[in-house]
Every structure is written in C-alpha cells, then in structure tokens.
Amino acid sequence: MGFSLLSTLRNRHFHSLLGNLVTAFFNVLSFAILVRVLSLNAFGEWVLFIATYNIMDQVRTGLLQSGIIKFYAGVEENTARGVAGAAWYISLALTLGYVLLSAIVYVVAYDRFNDTWHLFIGWIGILTLLSLPWNFASWILQAEHRFDKIVQIRLIQNGSFLVLLGILFGLHRISLPNVLYAYGLSMALASAYCFVFRWTRVRTMVFRTREHKVALFRFGRMVVGSMVSSSLISYSDNLVIRTMLNPAAVAIYSIPQKFMEVIEIILRSFVATSQPTLSAAANRKDYAGVARAFCRYTGTVSILIIPFIIVLIVLTQPLIIILADKAYLGATDIVRIFLLSAILWPIDRFIGVTLDMINLPDINFYKNFLKLLLNIICDVAFVYFFADVRSVALSSLLNVVFAAAFGYYFVKKHLDVSLRDIWTYGWQECMALLNKLRNKSAVTK
C-alpha cells in the first residue's frame, strides 16, 4: 500500500495535475477576494489588464517553451546548455523589448489613457521582466520532467500573491495600485526562489550559438502565432464587451472564465505530459504511435471532463454566489454556454499539440488565426444586433465547433485517426484507470 501510494505521488502526471490545481486554487481565492472588494468597473479594468499581460507572456512562452522541450529534452549536456543559453538570449531580448515598448506607449499615448491605465502601462513591461526567471525555470523543468519543482514555483508565486492580498484586505488598503504592486512582488519572490535553487540555467547564456537561436526561433514563430491567436480570442471578447457595452459587463463575463478553470486544469495537465510523448513518436517517424497517442489523450480527457461539466451546469448558480456574489448571477447563461462548448475543448487542444509535434505548426496557426477572425466578426455583429453579453458566449461556441472541424480535417489527412478510435482508446484508458483505483482500494481493505 505504502509503495503504491508513493509511486502515485511521484508520477509526473500527478505532479503536472497538482501544479495546475495549485495555480487554480490560489487564483480562485485571489479572484474571490478581488471580485468582492473592488467595484464592478475597477474589477473590469483589472481583468482587462491581466488579459493584456497574459498576451505578452504568451508570446514569450509560445516562442520558447515548445522549442525548449523539443531541442533540450534527452540531448547531451553540451547541446542542452547551448539550447538553454540561446533561449535565455531570445527571451531576455524580447522582455527588454517589452519594457521599452511599454515606456514608449506610456509617453506617446499618455493623453489617450486614464490614470488607472497610466499605472498599468508603466508597470506591464516591468512585470514581464520580474516574471522571466521563474517562467524560464518552469520551461526547463518541464523539459526535464521535474514537475514536482514546478509545483513549488507555483506555490511561491500564487501563494504569496494571495497572502499579500490578505494583508491588504486586513489593513483595508486594497486598491488597484496596491493589487498591482502585490502582483509584481509575488513575481519577484518566485524568480528569486528559482535563482536560489539554480533552476533558471541563466549561466548557460555563455554557451549560446547562432545555430540554436535560429532553430528555436524558426520552430517557435508559428507556435507563438497559434498561442497569441488563441489568447486574443478571450482578449477580443473583453475588448468588444468593454467598448460596445461597459466595464461592468467585462466583470460579468469574467465569471465563466473562472468556472472553466476546472476543465483547464485537466486539459493543461494532460497537454503538458503529452508533448514529450507525441514529440518522441514523431521524431522516430512512428506516425502510428502519434495517432494512438492523439486518440488516447483526446478520448481520455473528453470522457473525464463530462462528469465535471454536468455537475457545473447543475450547480451553476450556487457556485456563482460562492465564487462572487448574487450581483453576478447574470452570468448564469454565459457559464452554461461555455460549459457546453468545453465538450469540444480536448479535441481542439490536442489537435493543436499534435500538429505542432508532427512539424505542422503552420496549420495550427491558420486554425487559430481563422478562429480569432471569426470570433471578432461574430462578437461585433452579435453585440451590435443583440446588445447582450450572452451573444459573445454564443460566438465562442461557434468558434470551438469551427476549430475542431477544421483541425480534425487536417490531422486526419496526415494520421490514421477516426472519431471511433478516439472514443475506443479513451474508453479503454478510463477503464484501465478505474481498474487501477479498484485494485488499490482492494489492497487498502
């Protein structure tokens, strides 16, 4: 029993899941504090600022994370140091570019923003610099399959932010500027932690080569296009709502995004561990193995999330009251529309990962770009005609249907997969997992 439990706790899938659970748990608590103490308009502005920061962070992550996994994992030490050094060079150059860009925007467009956004713009580049070391350490640790260390980093960053919010709340000093300073300090603490334990590999910069820089950039440019296009979907939703409706509607629309964290936790965990598996099979030219892995991961996650979707649909209103307040019950229909669309999230997400790993990131980029374009058109048209925030959620549902169909068409052209295989492999995997749990329960008794 003891060895069985210990084996489970050391499993990389468990650590990946735990890391995402930690992030989601602290994010929900932070969200619950902010949504209660900030006004609707102030909270809407914070949501838009965080979305802006996340897009900049996604560019950096998209450009380097997948490339590090592909070129760093499983290679000899000299090559690994060269890859890490080249990645540090690119990420640092990009981050300093962010700092410079935010300063230029602050000076040139000062008169176009209110006092809140003067503060936000002045800090957004600094935040990307503060977060760089712990982000980079996370990418390296993922390539090394050291997900237990990633859990520690996320505990430090998310946990410290929550503690700082609690202190501000206790002192009755919560305001948008103070929340921003707390967020920046939590980034700095996590980065300092990574420096102390030497997880950043910053010293490898001296081993960088032009060859590695070019390889990382060429691989990452299409991946970053896909990730940014995908991230801009949520951002465009918020921007259209704020522009054509009001900031309070942005706050209402943010509620379902927290509900979807439950689904995202499962998805992100499996995606993180699936990348090395898919990449290894693709590098061996074992496309039958790639097809099996795609079907297994897609089917398993699709089946696993259905019970969560059903429970969340049934308990939508009570959970909204717990998460936020009765004032946010207007988000009920939006939450349920998102939950219905989530049924197709696994196939959409694993199609994207599989296309990247079989060296077709351009197809994945086109899928996400067209999805973004359709989203913006539908958002503007639906809000114009209906003037209702629920219409934006319907637009997102249409986009997921389009992306799943578009991506499946191209995956099927290159791999021998079918919807039947996805269900069969997924069901077999779920039954195997259930049998393991039963066996462990029997041993315990």
C-alpha positions in Angstrom: 0.0 0.0 0.0 2.8 2.4 1.0 4.8 1.8 -2.1 1.8 2.1 -4.3 0.9 5.4 -2.8 4.5 6.6 -3.1 4.6 5.6 -6.7 1.4 7.6 -7.4 2.8 10.7 -5.7 6.0 10.5 -7.7 4.1 10.2 -11.0 4.8 13.0 -13.4 1.1 13.1 -14.4 0.2 13.6 -10.8 2.7 16.4 -10.3 1.5 18.1 -13.5 -2.1 17.9 -12.3 -1.0 19.1 -8.8 0.8 22.1 -10.3 -2.3 23.2 -12.2 -4.5 22.5 -9.1 -2.3 24.8 -7.0 -2.5 27.5 -9.6 -6.2 27.2 -10.0 -6.9 27.0 -6.2 -4.9 30.2 -5.4 -6.3 32.0 -8.5 -9.9 31.3 -7.4 -9.2 32.5 -3.9 -7.5 35.7 -5.2 -10.4 36.2 -7.7 -12.9 35.8 -4.9 -11.2 38.5 -2.8 -10.9 40.9 -5.7 -14.4 40.5 -7.0 -15.8 41.3 -3.6 -13.6 44.3 -2.6 -13.3 46.1 -6.0 -16.1 47.9 -7.7 -17.5 46.3 -10.9 -15.7 48.9 -13.0 -12.4 48.6 -11.2 -12.5 44.8 -11.3 -13.3 45.0 -15.1 -10.2 47.2 -15.6 -8.1 44.7 -13.6 -9.4 41.8 -15.8 -8.5 43.6 -19.0 -5.0 44.5 -17.6 -4.3 40.9 -16.7 -5.5 39.8 -20.1 -3.1 42.3 -21.7 -0.2 41.0 -19.6 -1.1 37.4 -20.4 -0.9 38.0 -24.1 2.6 39.4 -23.8 3.6 36.5 -21.7 2.0 34.1 -24.2 4.2 35.5 -27.0 7.3 34.7 -24.9 6.0 31.3 -23.9 4.9 30.3 -27.3 8.2 31.3 -28.9 10.3 29.3 -26.5 8.5 26.7 -24.3 7.8 24.1 -27.0 11.2 24.7 -28.6 13.0 24.1 -25.4 11.0 20.8 -24.9 11.8 19.7 -28.4 15.6 20.6 -28.5 16.6 20.4 -24.9 15.0 17.2 -23.6 17.0 14.0 -24.0 20.1 15.5 -25.6 23.8 15.5 -24.4 24.9 18.1 -21.8 26.7 20.4 -24.3 23.8 20.6 -26.6 21.4 21.2 -23.7 23.5 24.1 -22.5 23.6 25.6 -25.9 19.8 25.4 -26.3 19.2 26.9 -22.8 21.7 29.7 -23.5 20.1 30.6 -26.8 16.6 30.5 -25.2 17.8 32.9 -22.5 19.2 35.3 -25.1 16.0 35.3 -27.1 13.7 35.6 -24.0 15.8 38.4 -22.5 15.9 40.4 -25.7 12.1 40.0 -26.1 11.5 41.0 -22.5 13.6 44.1 -22.7 11.7 45.0 -25.9 8.5 44.8 -23.8 10.0 47.2 -21.2 11.0 49.6 -24.0 7.6 49.3 -25.8 5.6 50.0 -22.6 7.7 53.1 -21.9 7.1 54.3 -25.5 3.4 53.7 -25.3 3.3 55.5 -21.9 4.9 58.6 -23.3 3.4 58.7 -26.8 -0.2 57.8 -25.9 -0.3 59.3 -22.4 -3.3 61.6 -23.2 -5.4 58.6 -24.5 -5.5 56.8 -21.2 -7.0 57.4 -17.8 -5.0 57.4 -14.5 -5.5 53.7 -13.9 -4.1 52.8 -17.3 -1.2 55.2 -16.8 -0.2 53.0 -13.9 -0.9 49.7 -15.7 1.1 50.7 -18.8 4.1 51.9 -16.8 4.2 48.5 -15.0 3.4 46.0 -17.6 6.9 45.8 -19.1 8.4 45.6 -15.6 6.1 42.6 -14.8 7.3 40.7 -17.8 10.9 41.3 -16.5 10.1 40.2 -13.0 8.4 37.0 -14.2 11.0 36.0 -16.7 13.3 33.9 -14.4 10.6 31.8 -12.9 8.9 31.3 -16.2 12.1 30.2 -17.8 12.9 27.8 -14.9 9.4 26.3 -15.4 10.1 25.6 -19.1 13.5 23.9 -18.3 12.0 21.9 -15.5 9.2 20.7 -17.8 11.7 19.6 -20.4 13.5 17.6 -17.6 10.1 16.1 -16.4 10.7 17.7 -13.0 7.1 18.7 -12.4 7.5 18.5 -8.6 9.8 21.5 -8.8 7.2 23.4 -10.9 4.7 22.8 -8.1 7.0 24.6 -5.7 7.4 27.6 -8.1 3.6 27.9 -8.5 3.1 27.7 -4.7 5.5 30.6 -4.2 4.1 32.8 -6.9 0.4 32.2 -6.5 0.5 31.7 -2.7 2.5 34.9 -2.0 0.1 36.9 -4.1 -2.8 35.5 -2.1 -1.1 36.3 1.2 -0.3 39.8 0.1 -3.9 40.3 -0.9 -5.0 39.0 2.6 -2.7 41.5 4.3 -4.0 44.4 2.2 -7.6 43.3 2.9 -6.8 43.1 6.7 -5.3 46.6 6.6 -8.2 47.9 4.4 -5.7 49.0 1.8 -6.9 47.1 -1.3 -6.9 49.3 -4.3 -5.9 48.8 -7.9 -2.3 50.2 -7.5 -1.7 48.1 -4.3 -3.1 45.0 -6.0 -0.6 45.6 -8.9 2.3 46.1 -6.5 1.4 42.8 -4.7 1.2 41.0 -8.0 4.7 42.3 -9.0 6.2 41.4 -5.6 4.8 37.8 -6.0 6.6 37.5 -9.3 9.8 38.8 -7.8 9.6 36.3 -5.0 9.1 33.3 -7.3 12.0 34.4 -9.5 14.3 34.9 -6.5 13.4 31.4 -5.3 14.4 29.9 -8.7 17.7 31.8 -8.6 18.5 30.4 -5.2 18.0 26.8 -6.3 19.7 27.4 -9.7 16.8 26.3 -11.8 17.0 29.2 -14.2 20.2 28.0 -16.0 21.0 31.7 -16.6 24.7 30.9 -16.7 24.2 28.9 -19.9 24.0 32.2 -21.8 27.7 32.0 -22.4 27.2 28.7 -24.4 24.6 30.1 -26.8 25.2 29.6 -30.5 23.6 31.2 -33.6 22.6 27.8 -34.8 20.5 27.2 -31.7 19.0 30.6 -31.7 17.9 30.2 -35.3 16.4 26.7 -34.7 14.4 27.9 -31.6 13.1 31.0 -33.5 12.1 29.1 -36.6 10.3 26.5 -34.6 8.7 28.9 -32.2 7.5 31.6 -34.6 4.5 29.6 -35.8 3.8 28.2 -32.3 3.7 31.8 -30.9 1.3 32.8 -33.7 -1.0 30.0 -32.7 -0.8 30.8 -29.0 -1.3 34.5 -29.4 -4.2 34.0 -31.8 -5.8 31.7 -29.2 -5.2 34.1 -26.4 -6.5 37.0 -28.4 -9.9 35.3 -28.6 -10.6 35.9 -24.9 -9.0 39.3 -25.1 -11.1 40.3 -28.1 -14.2 39.2 -26.2 -13.3 41.5 -23.3 -12.3 44.4 -25.5 -15.5 44.2 -27.6 -17.6 44.0 -24.4 -15.9 47.0 -22.8 -16.0 49.1 -25.9 -19.6 48.3 -27.1 -21.2 47.6 -23.7 -19.4 48.7 -20.4 -16.6 47.6 -18.0 -19.2 46.1 -15.6 -20.2 43.6 -18.4 -16.5 42.6 -18.6 -16.6 41.7 -14.9 -19.8 39.6 -15.5 -18.1 37.9 -18.5 -15.1 37.0 -16.3 -17.1 34.7 -14.1 -17.4 31.8 -16.6 -13.7 32.0 -17.3 -13.1 31.0 -13.6 -15.6 28.2 -13.9 -13.7 26.9 -16.9 -10.6 26.6 -14.7 -11.9 23.2 -13.7 -11.7 21.9 -17.3 -8.5 23.8 -18.0 -6.8 22.1 -15.0 -7.4 18.7 -16.5 -6.5 19.8 -20.0 -3.3 21.6 -19.2 -2.1 18.7 -17.1 -2.5 16.1 -19.9 -1.2 18.5 -22.5 2.0 19.1 -20.5 2.7 15.4 -20.3 1.5 14.6 -23.8 4.0 16.8 -25.6 7.1 14.7 -24.9 5.2 11.5 -25.9 3.9 12.9 -29.2 7.3 14.5 -29.9 9.3 11.3 -29.3 7.0 9.3 -31.6 7.1 11.9 -34.3 10.9 12.1 -34.1 11.1 8.3 -34.6 8.8 8.7 -37.6 6.3 6.5 -35.8 3.2 8.1 -37.0 1.0 5.2 -36.0 2.3 5.8 -32.5 1.5 9.5 -32.8 -2.1 8.6 -34.0 -2.6 6.3 -31.0 -1.3 8.8 -28.5 -3.5 11.5 -30.0 -6.6 9.3 -29.8 -5.7 8.1 -26.3 -5.2 11.6 -24.8 -8.1 13.2 -26.7 -10.6 10.4 -25.8 -9.5 10.1 -22.2 -9.7 13.8 -21.4 -13.0 14.1 -23.3 -14.6 11.3 -21.2 -13.1 12.6 -17.9 -14.4 16.1 -18.2 -18.1 15.2 -19.0 -19.0 14.5 -15.3 -17.4 17.8 -14.3 -19.4 19.6 -17.0 -22.7 18.1 -15.9 -22.0 19.0 -12.2 -21.1 22.5 -13.0 -24.2 23.0 -15.2 -26.4 21.8 -12.4 -24.7 23.9 -9.7 -24.0 27.0 -11.7 -26.0 29.5 -9.7 -24.9 28.3 -6.2 -21.3 28.3 -7.3 -21.6 31.8 -8.8 -22.8 33.0 -5.4 -19.9 31.2 -3.6 -17.3 32.5 -6.1 -18.6 36.0 -6.4 -21.9 37.4 -5.3 -25.6 37.4 -6.2 -24.9 40.5 -8.3 -23.1 38.2 -10.7 -26.0 35.8 -11.3 -26.4 37.4 -14.7 -23.5 35.3 -15.8 -25.5 32.0 -15.4 -26.4 31.6 -19.0 -22.9 32.6 -20.1 -21.4 29.9 -17.8 -23.6 27.2 -19.2 -22.9 28.1 -22.8 -19.1 27.9 -22.1 -19.6 24.6 -20.3 -21.4 23.1 -23.4 -18.6 24.3 -25.7 -16.0 22.7 -23.4 -17.0 19.3 -24.6 -15.0 20.0 -27.7 -12.1 21.6 -26.0 -10.0 18.4 -25.7 -10.1 17.6 -29.4 -9.3 21.2 -30.3 -6.4 21.4 -27.9 -4.8 18.0 -28.7 -5.2 18.7 -32.5 -3.1 21.8 -31.9 -0.4 19.9 -29.9 -0.3 17.1 -32.4 0.1 19.4 -35.4 3.0 21.2 -33.7 4.8 17.9 -32.8 4.5 16.5 -36.4 6.0 19.7 -37.7 2.8 21.3 -39.0 2.7 24.4 -36.7 1.6 26.4 -39.7 -1.7 24.5 -40.0 -2.3 25.0 -36.3 -1.6 28.7 -36.7 -4.1 29.0 -39.6 -6.7 27.2 -37.5 -6.3 29.6 -34.5 -6.0 32.7 -36.7 -9.2 31.9 -38.5 -10.8 31.1 -35.2 -9.8 34.5 -33.9 -11.0 36.3 -37.1 -14.4 34.5 -36.9 -14.6 35.4 -33.2 -14.1 39.1 -33.7 -16.6 39.3 -36.6 -19.2 37.3 -34.6 -18.6 39.3 -31.4 -19.1 42.7 -33.1 -22.1 41.5 -35.1 -23.8 39.8 -32.3 -23.3 42.6 -29.8 -24.4 45.2 -32.3 -27.6 43.4 -33.1 -28.5 42.0 -29.6 -26.6 44.3 -27.2 -26.3 41.3 -24.8 -23.1 39.9 -23.3 -24.6 36.3 -23.7 -24.2 36.7 -27.5 -20.4 36.9 -27.1 -20.5 33.4 -25.4 -22.5 32.1 -28.3 -19.8 33.4 -30.6 -17.2 31.4 -28.6 -19.3 28.3 -29.0 -19.3 28.7 -32.8 -15.6 29.2 -32.9 -14.9 26.0 -31.0 -17.1 24.0 -33.4 -15.3 25.5 -36.3 -11.8 24.9 -34.9 -12.5 21.3 -34.0 -13.8 20.5 -37.5 -11.0 22.4 -39.3 -8.3 20.9 -37.3 -9.7 17.3 -37.4 -9.8 17.5 -41.2 -6.0 18.2 -41.4 -5.0 15.8 -38.7 -6.9 13.0 -40.5 -5.1 13.9 -43.7 -1.7 13.1 -42.1 -2.6 10.5 -39.5 -4.8 7.4 -39.5 -7.3 8.5 -36.9 -11.1 8.4 -36.6 -13.7 9.6 -34.1 -14.3 5.9 -33.3 -10.7 5.4 -32.4 -10.8 8.5 -30.1 -13.7 7.0 -28.2 -12.3 3.5 -28.1 -8.8 4.4 -26.9 -10.3 6.9 -24.5 -12.7 4.4 -23.0 -10.0 1.8 -22.7 -7.8 4.2 -20.9 -10.5 5.3 -18.5 -11.4 1.7 -17.7 -7.7 0.9 -17.1 -7.5 3.8 -14.7 -10.7 2.7 -12.9 -9.4 -0.8 -12.5 -6.1 0.5 -11.0 -8.1 2.6 -8.5 -10.2 -0.5 -7.6 -7.2 -2.7 -7.1 -5.6 -0.1 -4.9 -8.8 0.2 -2.9 -8.9 -3.6 -2.5 -5.3 -3.7 -1.3 -6.1 -1.0 1.2 -9.0 -3.0 2.6 
